[in-house]
Amino acid sequence: MQQNGPKGRFVRFGSFEADLQEGALTKMGSRIHLQEQPFRILALLVERSGQLVTSSKATAVAVCQAQDAVAGDQTISGSRPASGAWARPA
């Protein structure tokens, strides 16, 4: 994983690049549309690369950061089709 820009604004991992400030994800230059909450969880995971992040921690961070957003039924699984990755059971 590679970070560049002010305070690691851009993070590259594999063929993906995340702009943590703008909330944008691209794969090989093409924009991938993620909803806000799945992007926040992705950002949490990339910012803590190599560290254990529990599902309760990820949920707490996503909920705390989304307090001003409209409540909705969004789950971590919303990020699966866009990234092409599937979570492994714990």
Secondary structure, DSSP 8 states (H G I E B T S, - for coil): -EEESGGG-EEEETTEEEETTTTEEEETTEEE---HHHHHHHHHHHHTTTS---HHHHHHHHHHHTTTS------GGGGHHHHT------
